């Protein structure tokens, strides 16, 4: 099963599976916003998406990941809007028969997400300004 | 002539100081030619930044022909996660 959600509110993790007979591995990844961006202190990140295409690309990537690594379940919640330092911006849960393919799938999914899904982050600077995170943080 | 909508995100939005542009262009223009127009408008602020192209919400190959009413996004390196 695949579940993809892009949300504007605080991320609630997907619940752990209490009774599972098919899959031996349950992998959870939470990406938090760090207090610094390129060495500068920030108050948070503002994530923006290309609405429609971002969700479509995330779903396409999830389907590809499930197929390549032969895993059963991939759940993903990505937050957009302002995410304060310390809060979760990305939550992924994968269920797989064994840990090896689950770990590989998790690494692949997150690495590809950072290459193809049209979501960007703006650094919220301590002086109140916001700029694309790849730009010089003056 | 044809109308093309360009949606702007991240470094493109920062460089052009707008969320969206609607341009009237000669029929037959390609994504490469439009990218040159956008880079000129950015006045050097997009120099050194690679841009992928999406038309109507899908990634397209270089030099794709555009048609009236298309929505184009020049996609700077993405940063999800």
Backbone of each chain as ProteinMPNN parsed JSONL, in Angstrom:
{"seq_chain_A": "XXXXXXXXXXXXXXXXXXXXXXXXXXXXXXXXXXXXXXXXXXXXXXXXXXXXXXXXXXXXXXXXXXXXXXXXXXXXXXXXXXXXXXXXXXXXXXXXXXXXXXXXXXXXXXXXXXXXXXXXXXXXXXXXXXXXXXXXXX", "coords_chain_A": {"N_chain_A": [[0.839, -1.189, 0.0], [0.442, 2.243, -0.725], [0.815, 5.484, 0.554], [0.57, 8.87, 0.248], [1.073, 12.108, 1.391], [0.804, 15.615, 1.35], [1.166, 18.092, 3.616], [0.017, 20.914, 5.598], [0.045, 21.3, 8.266], [1.349, 20.468, 11.601], [3.255, 17.474, 11.544], [1.816, 14.357, 11.999], [2.927, 11.267, 13.011], [2.693, 8.199, 11.083], [0.823, 5.476, 12.42], [2.424, 2.858, 14.252], [2.581, -0.554, 13.217], [0.668, -2.872, 14.879], [0.221, -5.645, 14.793], [1.767, -7.75, 12.75], [2.202, -9.986, 10.195], [3.32, -10.501, 7.765], [5.458, -8.776, 7.122], [8.727, -8.287, 8.4], [10.162, -6.076, 9.029], [9.96, -2.718, 10.067], [10.395, 0.458, 9.146], [11.225, 3.744, 10.084], [11.48, 7.134, 9.238], [12.284, 10.366, 10.244], [12.595, 13.624, 9.249], [14.051, 16.462, 10.573], [13.95, 20.031, 11.053], [16.924, 21.743, 11.099], [18.806, 23.943, 13.316], [20.498, 25.607, 12.01], [21.396, 26.887, 8.777], [23.455, 26.427, 6.151], [25.469, 27.205, 7.924], [24.47, 29.453, 9.205], [22.36, 30.847, 11.725], [18.909, 30.072, 11.921], [15.326, 30.673, 12.067], [13.563, 28.912, 11.137], [12.318, 26.914, 8.379], [10.751, 27.676, 5.301], [8.748, 25.773, 3.369], [8.009, 25.447, -0.036], [5.827, 24.359, -2.636], [5.331, 23.06, -5.963], [2.252, 23.009, -6.671], [0.279, 20.168, -7.156], [2.02, 18.972, -9.172], [4.056, 18.306, -7.382], [2.884, 16.466, -5.59], [2.138, 14.53, -7.421], [4.651, 13.69, -8.412], [5.815, 12.706, -6.074], [4.147, 10.518, -5.577], [4.575, 8.999, -7.865], [7.292, 8.413, -7.509], [7.156, 6.927, -5.141], [5.735, 4.688, -6.015], [7.572, 3.69, -7.856], [9.707, 3.081, -6.127], [8.621, 1.079, -4.461], [8.265, -0.9, -6.352], [10.894, -1.396, -7.364], [12.324, -2.278, -5.069], [10.772, -4.231, -4.069], [9.038, -3.988, -1.87], [6.328, -3.831, 0.553], [4.788, -1.744, 1.7], [4.675, 1.79, 1.676], [4.705, 4.796, 3.238], [4.251, 8.287, 3.285], [4.633, 11.536, 4.565], [4.882, 14.87, 3.764], [5.721, 18.04, 4.86], [4.598, 21.359, 4.125], [4.882, 24.992, 3.874], [5.548, 27.14, 6.711], [7.996, 25.709, 8.736], [9.07, 25.284, 11.87], [12.277, 25.483, 13.574], [13.435, 22.382, 14.654], [11.022, 21.05, 14.308], [9.229, 18.458, 12.476], [9.758, 17.906, 9.051], [9.618, 15.992, 7.127], [8.256, 12.778, 6.956], [8.605, 9.359, 6.831], [7.501, 6.047, 6.426], [8.259, 2.66, 6.124], [7.39, -0.644, 5.289], [8.755, -3.842, 5.168], [9.705, -7.147, 4.07], [12.241, -8.086, 4.948], [14.939, -6.382, 6.724], [16.949, -5.382, 5.044], [16.157, -4.783, 2.329], [14.291, -2.908, 2.96], [15.749, -0.825, 4.199], [17.371, -0.071, 2.046], [15.403, 0.781, 0.272], [14.367, 2.956, 1.648], [16.553, 4.739, 1.71], [16.879, 5.158, -1.058], [14.382, 6.289, -1.763], [14.353, 8.734, -0.328], [16.673, 9.984, -1.294], [16.07, 10.262, -4.035], [13.795, 11.809, -3.87], [14.89, 14.221, -3.182], [15.926, 14.958, -5.582], [13.991, 15.066, -7.566], [11.356, 15.856, -6.821], [9.256, 18.621, -6.966], [9.727, 20.603, -4.646], [10.723, 23.192, -2.53], [12.95, 24.948, -0.268], [12.882, 27.803, 1.843], [15.039, 29.796, 3.681], [14.416, 30.994, 6.898], [15.489, 33.792, 8.209], [17.259, 35.158, 11.096], [16.894, 37.872, 11.176], [14.4, 38.283, 10.213], [14.055, 38.219, 7.475], [13.436, 36.245, 4.488], [14.958, 33.855, 2.392], [15.748, 31.992, -0.619], [17.09, 28.806, 0.121], [19.524, 28.118, -1.054], [20.784, 30.425, -1.681], [23.078, 33.143, -0.887], [23.418, 33.669, 2.552], [22.924, 36.428, 3.895]], "CA_chain_A": [[0.0, 0.0, 0.0], [1.177, 3.508, -0.785], [0.042, 6.636, 0.998], [1.368, 10.091, 0.098], [0.325, 13.3, 1.803], [1.51, 16.88, 1.555], [0.325, 18.714, 4.653], [0.446, 22.236, 6.062], [0.057, 21.346, 9.737], [2.341, 19.599, 12.251], [3.158, 16.098, 11.053], [1.496, 13.263, 12.914], [3.506, 10.044, 12.42], [1.809, 7.065, 10.817], [0.902, 4.57, 13.577], [3.155, 1.601, 14.117], [1.675, -1.695, 13.003], [0.699, -3.682, 16.098], [0.277, -7.087, 14.536], [2.187, -7.861, 11.353], [2.677, -11.348, 9.956], [3.964, -10.569, 6.455], [6.7, -8.0, 7.102], [9.509, -8.326, 9.634], [10.84, -4.8, 9.262], [9.193, -1.463, 9.996], [11.414, 1.517, 9.196], [10.637, 5.08, 10.194], [12.423, 8.241, 9.103], [11.769, 11.709, 10.488], [13.538, 14.699, 8.96], [13.76, 17.657, 11.381], [14.608, 21.276, 10.633], [18.074, 22.096, 11.953], [18.848, 25.344, 13.776], [21.355, 26.4, 11.122], [21.363, 26.602, 7.34], [24.745, 26.91, 5.631], [26.258, 27.818, 9.004], [23.802, 30.621, 9.796], [21.198, 30.522, 12.54], [17.603, 30.38, 11.318], [14.181, 30.399, 12.951], [12.83, 27.798, 10.536], [12.334, 26.858, 6.916], [9.432, 27.69, 4.663], [8.741, 24.886, 2.201], [6.996, 25.728, -1.056], [5.68, 23.264, -3.597], [4.582, 23.275, -7.206], [1.063, 22.244, -6.3], [-0.167, 19.215, -8.178], [3.162, 18.198, -9.659], [4.816, 17.772, -6.242], [2.208, 15.248, -5.116], [2.213, 13.541, -8.506], [6.026, 13.152, -8.458], [6.011, 11.895, -4.863], [3.414, 9.252, -5.758], [5.299, 8.254, -8.906], [8.523, 7.924, -6.884], [6.791, 5.873, -4.182], [5.385, 3.488, -6.802], [8.834, 3.191, -8.405], [10.491, 2.516, -5.018], [7.966, -0.182, -4.059], [8.504, -1.884, -7.422], [12.33, -1.745, -7.445], [12.832, -2.971, -3.877], [9.797, -5.277, -3.729], [8.513, -3.814, -0.507], [4.871, -3.862, 0.532], [4.118, -0.504, 2.096], [5.465, 3.017, 1.801], [3.859, 5.92, 3.649], [5.065, 9.505, 3.344], [4.007, 12.849, 4.78], [5.826, 15.988, 3.61], [5.077, 19.28, 5.292], [4.95, 22.607, 3.438], [4.626, 26.163, 4.698], [6.634, 27.404, 7.68], [8.317, 24.624, 9.672], [10.011, 25.868, 12.821], [13.439, 24.682, 13.96], [13.123, 21.244, 15.526], [9.823, 20.33, 13.869], [9.425, 17.462, 11.402], [9.341, 18.338, 7.709], [9.399, 14.796, 6.303], [8.053, 11.542, 7.719], [8.459, 8.209, 5.925], [7.468, 4.725, 7.068], [8.32, 1.563, 5.142], [7.282, -2.014, 5.799], [9.352, -4.787, 4.221], [9.853, -8.501, 4.617], [13.491, -8.068, 5.704], [15.398, -5.011, 6.918], [17.884, -4.94, 4.024], [15.485, -4.095, 1.219], [13.603, -1.75, 3.521], [16.744, 0.244, 4.369], [17.747, 0.389, 0.697], [14.264, 1.509, -0.282], [14.268, 4.236, 2.365], [17.639, 5.588, 1.215], [16.574, 5.503, -2.448], [13.217, 7.169, -1.818], [14.694, 10.085, 0.149], [17.665, 10.559, -2.218], [15.391, 10.657, -5.279], [12.889, 12.91, -3.518], [15.702, 15.445, -3.197], [16.344, 15.256, -6.963], [12.915, 15.164, -8.562], [10.052, 16.368, -6.373], [9.356, 20.09, -6.936], [9.532, 21.246, -3.345], [11.924, 23.991, -2.217], [12.891, 25.551, 1.062], [13.377, 29.159, 2.053], [15.571, 29.95, 5.036], [13.848, 32.114, 7.66], [16.657, 34.326, 8.917], [17.004, 35.746, 12.412], [16.481, 39.28, 10.988], [13.03, 38.326, 9.697], [14.001, 38.038, 6.027], [13.512, 34.857, 4.022], [15.596, 33.749, 1.082], [15.923, 30.587, -1.03], [18.166, 28.321, 0.984], [20.811, 27.985, -1.743], [21.379, 31.744, -1.887], [23.935, 33.614, 0.207], [22.634, 34.044, 3.728], [23.487, 37.66, 4.467]], "C_chain_A": [[0.886, 1.256, 0.0], [0.259, 4.611, -0.294], [0.957, 7.853, 0.976], [0.522, 11.281, 0.518], [1.256, 14.499, 1.895], [0.625, 17.711, 2.463], [0.893, 20.064, 5.074], [0.567, 22.302, 7.581], [1.182, 20.454, 10.282], [2.154, 18.157, 11.794], [2.845, 15.135, 12.199], [2.059, 11.989, 12.297], [2.435, 8.999, 12.117], [1.932, 6.095, 11.991], [1.682, 3.303, 13.263], [2.149, 0.458, 13.966], [1.8, -2.639, 14.197], [0.893, -5.172, 15.814], [0.551, -7.293, 13.055], [2.768, -9.254, 11.125], [3.476, -11.468, 8.663], [5.355, -9.934, 6.46], [7.41, -8.027, 8.45], [10.143, -6.997, 9.98], [9.88, -3.619, 9.107], [10.19, -0.334, 10.2], [10.756, 2.88, 9.193], [11.736, 6.12, 10.073], [11.691, 9.546, 9.386], [12.858, 12.713, 10.169], [13.127, 15.946, 9.733], [14.481, 18.873, 10.808], [15.715, 21.611, 11.633], [18.051, 23.59, 12.285], [19.713, 26.221, 12.897], [21.179, 25.956, 9.68], [22.611, 27.242, 6.752], [25.504, 27.707, 6.7], [25.625, 29.026, 9.669], [22.593, 30.179, 10.611], [19.912, 30.935, 11.817], [16.499, 30.116, 12.349], [13.366, 29.218, 12.424], [13.028, 27.797, 9.033], [10.903, 26.997, 6.422], [9.519, 26.845, 3.401], [7.652, 25.336, 1.238], [6.982, 24.583, -2.061], [5.099, 23.786, -4.9], [3.362, 22.389, -7.063], [0.587, 21.376, -7.462], [0.998, 18.341, -8.613], [3.954, 17.586, -8.499], [4.188, 16.462, -5.757], [2.296, 14.14, -6.167], [3.604, 12.882, -8.539], [6.324, 12.288, -7.229], [5.349, 10.53, -5.014], [4.139, 8.371, -6.778], [6.561, 7.633, -8.317], [8.233, 6.795, -5.894], [6.477, 4.576, -4.927], [6.652, 2.841, -7.382], [9.649, 2.469, -7.316], [9.936, 1.161, -4.59], [8.274, -1.284, -5.065], [9.965, -2.345, -7.428], [12.748, -2.633, -6.286], [11.881, -4.06, -3.369], [9.369, -5.208, -2.26], [6.996, -3.713, -0.6], [4.224, -2.5, 0.768], [5.097, 0.657, 2.19], [4.49, 4.158, 2.105], [4.74, 7.158, 3.784], [4.183, 10.72, 3.616], [5.099, 13.904, 4.653], [5.09, 17.254, 3.997], [5.499, 20.428, 4.388], [4.48, 23.784, 4.288], [5.775, 26.321, 5.687], [6.776, 26.228, 8.644], [9.404, 25.157, 10.595], [11.159, 24.912, 13.108], [13.006, 23.59, 14.935], [11.92, 20.438, 15.073], [10.144, 19.392, 12.701], [8.91, 18.014, 10.078], [9.019, 17.135, 6.82], [9.294, 13.562, 7.193], [7.796, 10.403, 6.724], [8.402, 6.936, 6.763], [7.4, 3.658, 5.979], [8.18, 0.228, 5.873], [7.849, -2.955, 4.741], [9.563, -6.131, 4.904], [11.098, -8.59, 5.498], [14.009, -6.636, 5.777], [16.206, -4.489, 5.729], [17.197, -4.181, 2.888], [14.731, -2.868, 1.701], [14.545, -0.569, 3.683], [17.165, 0.814, 3.016], [16.637, 1.227, 0.082], [14.146, 2.892, 0.352], [15.329, 5.219, 1.854], [17.339, 6.066, -0.213], [15.447, 6.532, -2.51], [13.592, 8.594, -1.416], [15.702, 10.747, -0.8], [16.995, 11.055, -3.499], [14.413, 11.806, -5.042], [13.634, 14.244, -3.623], [16.225, 15.804, -4.585], [15.168, 15.615, -7.86], [11.623, 15.837, -8.104], [10.112, 17.895, -6.223], [8.872, 20.719, -5.634], [10.843, 21.97, -3.04], [11.79, 24.562, -0.814], [13.507, 26.946, 1.059], [13.853, 29.241, 3.497], [14.936, 31.181, 5.68], [14.958, 32.643, 8.561], [16.26, 34.996, 10.237], [16.541, 37.206, 12.293], [15.09, 39.41, 10.359], [12.922, 38.138, 8.194], [13.924, 36.551, 5.689], [14.1, 34.842, 2.621], [15.695, 32.27, 0.694], [17.173, 30.019, -0.373], [19.514, 28.167, 0.277], [21.499, 29.333, -1.941], [22.258, 32.125, -0.703], [23.081, 34.109, 1.367], [23.259, 35.263, 4.385], [22.604, 38.197, 5.584]], "O_chain_A": [[1.933, 1.301, 0.646], [-0.913, 4.677, -0.664], [2.006, 7.856, 1.621], [-0.608, 11.443, 0.058], [2.354, 14.411, 2.446], [-0.524, 18.002, 2.13], [2.087, 20.325, 4.929], [1.13, 23.255, 8.121], [1.875, 19.776, 9.523], [1.027, 17.678, 11.672], [3.528, 15.114, 13.223], [1.707, 11.654, 11.166], [1.412, 8.92, 12.797], [3.031, 5.903, 12.511], [1.608, 2.757, 12.162], [1.042, 0.495, 14.501], [2.883, -3.142, 14.495], [1.637, -5.861, 16.513], [-0.31, -7.047, 12.21], [3.723, -9.648, 11.795], [4.225, -12.428, 8.482], [6.302, -10.472, 5.887], [6.797, -7.82, 9.497], [10.612, -6.804, 11.102], [9.106, -3.539, 8.153], [10.761, -0.182, 11.28], [9.847, 3.145, 8.406], [12.784, 6.016, 10.71], [10.617, 9.801, 8.841], [13.938, 12.66, 10.757], [12.008, 16.438, 9.582], [15.512, 18.737, 10.151], [15.479, 21.742, 12.834], [17.376, 24.383, 11.629], [19.677, 27.446, 13.015], [20.856, 24.801, 9.402], [22.799, 28.455, 6.844], [26.1, 28.745, 6.412], [26.195, 29.572, 10.614], [21.887, 29.246, 10.229], [19.84, 31.993, 11.191], [16.709, 29.435, 13.353], [12.588, 28.605, 13.155], [13.807, 28.581, 8.491], [9.965, 26.498, 7.044], [10.271, 27.162, 2.479], [6.515, 25.577, 1.642], [7.998, 23.93, -2.3], [4.451, 24.833, -4.927], [3.419, 21.183, -7.3], [0.512, 21.827, -8.605], [0.969, 17.122, -8.445], [4.466, 16.473, -8.619], [4.888, 15.472, -5.543], [2.5, 12.971, -5.842], [3.715, 11.664, -8.677], [7.003, 11.265, -7.331], [5.919, 9.51, -4.627], [4.296, 7.166, -6.582], [6.872, 6.473, -8.586], [8.982, 5.821, -5.822], [6.903, 3.497, -4.516], [6.788, 1.617, -7.398], [10.205, 1.396, -7.549], [10.69, 0.21, -4.382], [8.51, -2.435, -4.699], [10.241, -3.544, -7.491], [13.446, -3.628, -6.485], [12.155, -4.722, -2.368], [9.343, -6.203, -1.536], [6.442, -3.534, -1.684], [3.239, -2.147, 0.118], [6.202, 0.52, 2.716], [3.576, 4.44, 1.33], [5.841, 7.089, 4.331], [3.139, 10.909, 2.991], [6.115, 13.844, 5.345], [3.982, 17.513, 3.529], [6.641, 20.466, 3.931], [3.778, 23.608, 5.283], [6.836, 25.719, 5.527], [5.811, 25.806, 9.28], [10.518, 25.447, 10.158], [11.044, 23.701, 12.916], [12.303, 23.851, 15.911], [11.804, 19.261, 15.415], [11.174, 19.516, 12.04], [7.791, 18.518, 9.986], [8.24, 17.248, 5.873], [10.131, 13.334, 8.067], [6.892, 10.478, 5.891], [9.178, 6.775, 7.705], [6.601, 3.742, 5.047], [8.773, 0.011, 6.93], [7.479, -2.881, 3.569], [9.594, -6.237, 6.13], [11.048, -9.087, 6.623], [13.587, -5.775, 5.004], [16.163, -3.296, 5.43], [17.606, -3.076, 2.532], [14.55, -1.905, 0.955], [14.192, 0.562, 3.347], [17.298, 2.027, 2.858], [16.893, 2.253, -0.548], [13.859, 3.876, -0.331], [15.032, 6.386, 1.599], [17.526, 7.24, -0.531], [15.547, 7.528, -3.227], [13.198, 9.553, -2.08], [15.596, 11.942, -1.077], [17.312, 12.137, -3.991], [14.227, 12.665, -5.904], [13.091, 15.248, -4.083], [16.888, 16.827, -4.756], [15.324, 16.382, -8.81], [10.87, 16.341, -8.937], [10.92, 18.41, -5.449], [7.778, 21.278, -5.543], [11.929, 21.435, -3.263], [10.699, 24.652, -0.25], [14.496, 27.222, 0.38], [13.158, 28.81, 4.418], [14.917, 32.264, 5.096], [15.317, 32.013, 9.555], [15.101, 35.348, 10.459], [15.877, 37.721, 13.193], [14.656, 40.51, 10.017], [11.826, 37.922, 7.677], [14.3, 35.702, 6.497], [13.791, 35.689, 1.783], [15.723, 31.398, 1.562], [18.205, 30.689, -0.32], [20.546, 28.093, 0.943], [22.667, 29.381, -2.325], [22.188, 31.502, 0.357], [22.137, 34.876, 1.175], [24.038, 35.134, 5.329], [22.92, 39.226, 6.181]]}, "seq_chain_B": "XXXXXXXXXXXXXXXXXXXXXXXXXXXXXXXXXXXXXXXXXXXXXXXXXXXXXXXXXXXXXXXXXXXXXXXXXXXXXXXXX", "coords_chain_B": {"N_chain_B": [[0.829, 34.77, -32.466], [1.15, 33.721, -29.011], [-0.058, 32.914, -25.705], [1.757, 32.338, -22.787], [1.945, 30.929, -19.603], [4.068, 31.453, -16.888], [5.115, 29.946, -14.039], [6.668, 30.763, -10.985], [9.211, 29.684, -8.791], [11.178, 29.357, -5.792], [14.561, 30.042, -6.413], [14.065, 31.204, -8.884], [11.754, 32.691, -8.476], [12.777, 34.438, -6.591], [14.72, 35.753, -8.072], [13.251, 36.977, -10.141], [11.381, 38.316, -8.772], [8.635, 37.763, -8.6], [5.624, 35.732, -8.513], [4.484, 34.735, -10.741], [4.354, 34.942, -14.302], [2.893, 36.198, -17.267], [3.37, 35.788, -20.573], [3.307, 37.122, -23.869], [4.106, 35.573, -26.752], [5.996, 34.782, -29.737], [4.553, 32.43, -31.992], [5.535, 28.994, -31.958], [7.718, 29.038, -30.33], [10.298, 27.567, -28.297], [11.051, 25.65, -25.288], [13.719, 26.068, -24.611], [14.318, 28.518, -25.841], [12.548, 30.14, -24.467], [13.591, 29.893, -21.927], [15.927, 31.349, -22.214], [14.852, 33.896, -22.476], [13.8, 34.246, -19.926], [16.116, 34.086, -18.356], [17.396, 36.369, -19.225], [15.648, 38.322, -18.28], [16.121, 37.979, -15.6], [18.475, 39.153, -15.24], [21.155, 38.235, -14.756], [20.938, 37.089, -12.261], [20.278, 34.421, -12.256], [22.418, 33.134, -13.194], [24.599, 30.368, -13.477], [22.877, 28.685, -12.216], [21.258, 25.674, -12.566], [18.448, 24.765, -14.522], [15.669, 22.746, -14.68], [12.902, 21.813, -16.788], [9.396, 22.048, -16.646], [6.362, 21.371, -18.269], [3.012, 22.056, -18.181], [2.824, 20.664, -15.753], [4.519, 18.451, -16.013], [7.771, 16.998, -16.317], [9.823, 17.903, -19.076], [11.69, 17.27, -22.131], [14.705, 18.904, -23.352], [14.325, 21.805, -25.44], [11.615, 21.587, -26.132], [8.64, 22.1, -27.962], [6.397, 24.792, -27.473], [2.926, 25.517, -26.828], [-0.026, 27.579, -27.316], [-1.348, 28.731, -24.256], [0.024, 27.038, -22.579], [1.443, 26.029, -19.412], [4.352, 26.847, -17.844], [7.172, 25.85, -15.942], [10.273, 26.731, -14.725], [12.538, 24.835, -13.228], [14.471, 25.13, -10.488], [17.257, 23.54, -8.691], [15.809, 21.065, -6.666], [14.615, 20.841, -3.233], [13.428, 19.231, -1.302], [12.439, 17.423, 1.71]], "CA_chain_B": [[1.241, 35.0, -31.069], [0.498, 32.835, -28.048], [0.14, 33.291, -24.302], [2.366, 31.29, -21.955], [2.024, 31.278, -18.174], [5.281, 30.938, -16.243], [5.03, 29.994, -12.581], [8.033, 30.943, -10.466], [9.475, 29.141, -7.463], [12.533, 29.369, -5.234], [15.513, 31.035, -6.912], [13.47, 31.927, -10.018], [10.871, 33.683, -7.863], [13.654, 35.417, -5.92], [15.42, 36.543, -9.099], [12.306, 37.77, -10.939], [10.543, 39.036, -7.797], [7.213, 37.525, -8.859], [5.169, 34.33, -8.469], [3.925, 34.305, -12.021], [4.44, 35.853, -15.447], [2.184, 35.757, -18.472], [4.069, 36.419, -21.688], [2.813, 36.905, -25.245], [5.314, 35.195, -27.483], [5.829, 34.303, -31.115], [4.21, 31.007, -32.109], [6.654, 28.126, -32.304], [8.853, 29.171, -29.398], [10.619, 26.345, -27.55], [11.392, 25.868, -23.876], [15.083, 26.623, -24.532], [14.257, 29.947, -26.177], [11.864, 30.82, -23.351], [14.529, 29.953, -20.796], [16.822, 32.483, -22.472], [14.086, 35.117, -22.156], [13.703, 34.329, -18.46], [17.452, 34.392, -17.811], [17.659, 37.794, -19.499], [14.842, 39.099, -17.334], [16.71, 37.844, -14.263], [19.618, 40.065, -15.197], [22.347, 37.621, -14.177], [20.7, 36.456, -10.946], [20.136, 32.962, -12.411], [23.658, 32.591, -13.759], [25.179, 29.259, -12.713], [21.821, 27.851, -11.616], [20.67, 24.805, -13.586], [16.988, 24.78, -14.473], [14.908, 21.766, -15.446], [11.676, 22.445, -17.287], [8.128, 21.313, -16.629], [5.264, 21.981, -19.021], [1.723, 21.507, -17.735], [3.053, 19.797, -14.586], [5.357, 17.283, -16.292], [9.114, 17.288, -16.829], [9.945, 17.709, -20.528], [13.055, 17.289, -22.656], [15.17, 20.202, -23.848], [13.837, 22.292, -26.735], [10.222, 21.184, -26.395], [7.796, 23.152, -28.541], [5.302, 25.244, -26.613], [1.696, 25.923, -27.539], [-0.823, 28.595, -26.626], [-1.992, 28.313, -23.013], [0.87, 26.16, -21.753], [1.988, 26.515, -18.134], [5.764, 26.435, -17.811], [7.94, 26.128, -14.721], [11.715, 26.465, -14.775], [12.7, 24.233, -11.901], [15.829, 25.12, -9.931], [17.472, 22.319, -7.903], [14.758, 20.917, -5.654], [15.193, 20.781, -1.88], [12.49, 18.646, -0.347], [12.99, 16.581, 2.77]], "C_chain_B": [[0.511, 34.008, -30.146], [0.835, 33.287, -26.628], [0.694, 32.095, -23.538], [2.406, 31.795, -20.518], [3.296, 30.657, -17.588], [5.11, 31.082, -14.737], [6.444, 29.966, -12.016], [8.157, 30.433, -9.033], [10.946, 29.355, -7.085], [13.412, 30.452, -5.87], [14.972, 31.827, -8.105], [12.541, 33.023, -9.491], [11.698, 34.818, -7.24], [14.299, 36.346, -6.952], [14.459, 37.476, -9.836], [11.354, 38.597, -10.064], [9.051, 38.94, -8.134], [6.904, 36.032, -8.78], [4.829, 33.809, -9.856], [4.103, 35.38, -13.09], [3.53, 35.305, -16.534], [2.791, 36.527, -19.635], [3.354, 36.12, -22.998], [4.031, 36.713, -26.122], [4.972, 34.752, -28.909], [5.448, 32.827, -31.108], [5.457, 30.214, -32.482], [7.841, 28.221, -31.369], [9.056, 27.857, -28.623], [10.961, 26.701, -26.105], [12.796, 26.463, -23.729], [15.078, 28.121, -24.805], [13.594, 30.733, -25.046], [12.793, 30.928, -22.14], [15.514, 31.116, -20.978], [16.14, 33.812, -22.133], [14.064, 35.332, -20.633], [15.062, 34.692, -17.846], [17.816, 35.856, -18.066], [16.896, 38.68, -18.528], [15.455, 39.081, -15.933], [17.995, 38.656, -14.123], [20.832, 39.483, -14.459], [22.114, 36.876, -12.868], [20.5, 34.943, -11.042], [21.379, 32.333, -13.037], [24.198, 31.478, -12.859], [24.148, 28.363, -12.049], [21.187, 27.005, -12.719], [19.153, 24.775, -13.404], [16.436, 23.635, -15.312], [13.608, 22.439, -15.867], [10.49, 21.501, -17.149], [7.113, 22.098, -17.443], [3.979, 21.264, -18.616], [1.929, 20.38, -16.722], [3.858, 18.527, -14.873], [6.727, 17.722, -16.779], [9.131, 17.02, -18.335], [11.419, 17.76, -20.924], [13.405, 18.703, -23.124], [14.517, 20.515, -25.187], [12.435, 21.796, -27.107], [9.434, 22.369, -26.959], [6.65, 23.5, -27.595], [4.097, 25.619, -27.463], [0.901, 26.905, -26.674], [-1.478, 28.014, -25.371], [-1.16, 27.409, -22.134], [1.278, 26.855, -20.458], [3.406, 25.953, -18.009], [6.382, 26.782, -16.457], [9.394, 25.776, -14.976], [12.12, 26.08, -13.354], [14.162, 24.267, -11.457], [16.03, 23.854, -9.098], [16.472, 22.219, -6.744], [15.39, 20.601, -4.301], [14.238, 20.183, -0.858], [13.2, 17.828, 0.725], [13.286, 17.346, 4.032]], "O_chain_B": [[-0.581, 33.53, -30.454], [1.85, 33.938, -26.38], [0.169, 30.985, -23.629], [2.834, 32.916, -20.243], [3.557, 29.469, -17.779], [4.978, 32.191, -14.218], [7.307, 29.238, -12.505], [7.315, 30.717, -8.18], [11.818, 29.51, -7.94], [13.055, 31.63, -5.867], [15.362, 32.974, -8.321], [12.544, 34.145, -9.998], [11.353, 35.994, -7.353], [14.41, 37.553, -6.74], [14.8, 38.623, -10.124], [10.625, 39.458, -10.556], [8.304, 39.906, -7.976], [7.781, 35.186, -8.953], [4.879, 32.607, -10.116], [4.012, 36.575, -12.809], [3.41, 34.092, -16.701], [2.736, 37.756, -19.681], [2.86, 35.013, -23.214], [4.886, 37.594, -26.218], [3.835, 34.405, -29.228], [5.969, 32.058, -30.3], [6.32, 30.692, -33.219], [8.859, 27.563, -31.583], [8.098, 27.138, -28.337], [11.134, 27.867, -25.748], [13.037, 27.27, -22.831], [15.734, 28.897, -24.109], [14.016, 31.839, -24.71], [12.781, 31.928, -21.422], [15.886, 31.781, -20.012], [16.757, 34.723, -21.583], [14.278, 36.437, -20.135], [15.138, 35.509, -16.929], [18.457, 36.5, -17.236], [17.43, 39.664, -18.017], [15.325, 40.043, -15.177], [18.528, 38.819, -13.026], [21.454, 40.161, -13.641], [22.977, 36.125, -12.413], [20.547, 34.251, -10.025], [21.387, 31.148, -13.369], [24.25, 31.624, -11.638], [24.505, 27.387, -11.389], [20.646, 27.54, -13.687], [18.646, 24.763, -12.282], [16.699, 23.557, -16.512], [13.259, 23.505, -15.361], [10.569, 20.32, -17.487], [7.012, 23.32, -17.329], [3.874, 20.04, -18.696], [1.319, 19.315, -16.805], [3.873, 17.615, -14.046], [6.852, 18.679, -17.544], [8.54, 16.052, -18.814], [12.272, 18.223, -20.167], [12.541, 19.566, -23.272], [14.197, 19.616, -25.965], [12.13, 21.613, -28.285], [9.558, 23.496, -26.481], [6.023, 22.624, -27.0], [4.216, 25.981, -28.634], [1.133, 27.035, -25.472], [-2.085, 26.944, -25.416], [-1.596, 27.044, -21.042], [1.438, 28.075, -20.402], [3.618, 24.742, -18.062], [6.149, 27.857, -15.905], [9.711, 24.662, -15.391], [12.052, 26.882, -12.422], [14.994, 23.526, -11.982], [15.056, 23.153, -8.821], [16.31, 23.151, -5.957], [16.536, 20.156, -4.222], [14.235, 20.578, 0.308], [14.404, 17.581, 0.648], [13.755, 16.765, 5.011]]}, "name": "protein", "num_of_chains": 2, "seq": "XXXXXXXXXXXXXXXXXXXXXXXXXXXXXXXXXXXXXXXXXXXXXXXXXXXXXXXXXXXXXXXXXXXXXXXXXXXXXXXXXXXXXXXXXXXXXXXXXXXXXXXXXXXXXXXXXXXXXXXXXXXXXXXXXXXXXXXXXXXXXXXXXXXXXXXXXXXXXXXXXXXXXXXXXXXXXXXXXXXXXXXXXXXXXXXXXXXXXXXXXXXXXXXXXXXXXXXXXXX"}
